[in-house]
């Protein structure tokens, strides 16, 4: 509580915090560059087999007139498109090509060389390494490994920042990101490129998440919701700016390098961004923490007395010592405690599914803009632009309408919007794009809600492990999204229908979760099991006299006796400690990034 009190006197969002916050937000723009770059680095243009009579070194995509394609390539299973991964195994004489009738009975041969349409993309990693046809899975695998890197980075860099400090890990990950970003641009083959992208994905967590924690630990409690929403908007700005790089840089290697080099600008942050005072206090580095606080106070033109700082140090020391004295007597919570009891297990599995759906759908739609047809670059810009109104919607409604209402409503809207694409005629591509963007807007708002809603569903004693497990499940959704998008080659709306079905089901299932807005904070496992339980089930538990473990007190308590077994002084102490844990949890960034 002491540090938050000082922030109140310092100014919840004073001039100093605003400058640091703005500088930190800029890092989310470059992180968006790397997360969305795969759309263009791995763009797959139209292609066809190089036919036996064509010279692979100088053949052009349009050398074979469209009215002769039926003589060379069979139709796909749906009879809509030409199957350009194979061609008819015949002698392509001039007489045959002018004959107008294909000899389909002879059979087909798989391609050995390909020629690509360069009207939309000059080149890409796909065209350079022929990641089409039987090698098409390499595209999805590269994006999936990038998201695996994001998962690994959030674990590794998160732990390192807790141990060694926010600032050194931020700059270490920034240097690694720039080095491997350039390496990905000059990679001689697929393995080097994909490995570099995996490491870049990991460093996005080190650059953005760690830096974001620095900013949020300087913002007062009353401004954290707004600060969290606005930083997401900067990510959306980076989303759209990626298209500007693509518009001017047409070679995929130079594009990768161009998207990486802005990271060098953040090197100057070393002399601007301070180490987190909260982290310094947690490591008993009082003098450094005082220096940071006094610097911010001078910049904000606020006087903070030495007595107030001493009170801060005393309060913080007590908060740090209390867990240490109780650590030997208290069983450490784990994710299995969320699955041990029926009501808590039901809510946990529903939350995990919502995270999986939101992450998979968000990244699936973000990476699918090339496959929607029409102007791919315009589709990409619109996909980023619709996120801004989604976040503004949350800003004005999240604390008014309730978390469950917004989560369920947005997921259902996304589901309906995407499922409608199943009935859209193939000649109405503009309607397909419109429905996809409605789904993107709604799922963005849903994704922005699920983090707060989940944090309020999990009891304090298992909140960190619960959100950590939910984040890992979300990454699985992001990892699978590229493989869902591959299905668009069979039928363009198919990935949208899959995402829509998952979102619709997730929205309906979320109705089974209890509303948390304006409800007391859940502190113990017993609180979590009781919260939102059906009356009949609750009565059964009470009649059976079933007991559960209270990790705060390390003793077994009946469900109906949770609030009567501790003294008022103990409850006050626990409340202060748990409030501090809750505030720390709220400072953690949305794991979408």
Secondary structure, DSSP 8 states (H G I E B T S, - for coil): -HHHHHHHHH-TT-HHHHHHHHHHHHHHHHHHHHHHTHHHHT----EEE--TTS-TTT--GGGS-GGGHHHH--B-TTSSSB-TTEEE-S---HHHHHH----GGG-EEE-S-EEE-TTT-S--HHHHHT--GGGTHHHHHHHHHHHHHHHHHHHHHHHHHHHH-HHHHHHHHHHHHHHHHHHHHH-SSHHHHHHHHHHHHHHHIIIIIHHHHHHHTTS-GGGHHHHHHHHHHHHHHHHHHHHHHHHH--SHHHHHHHHHHGGGGGGGGGGTS---HHHHHHTT-HHHHHHHHHHHHHHHT----HHHHHHHHHHHHHHHHHHHHHTTTS----THHHHSSHHHHHHHHHHHHHHHHHHHHHHHHHHTGGGG-S-HHHHHHHHHHHHHHHHHHHHHHTTTT-HHHHHHHHHHHHHHHHHGGGGS-TT-HHHHHHHHHHHHHHHHHHHHHHHHHHHHHS-GGGHHHHHHHHHHHHHHHHHHHHHHHHGGGT-TTHHHHHHHHHHHHHHHHHTTS---TT-----SHHHHHHTT--HHHHHHHHHHT-EEEETTTTEEEEGGGGGGSS-HHHHHHHHHHHHHHHHHHHTS--TT-
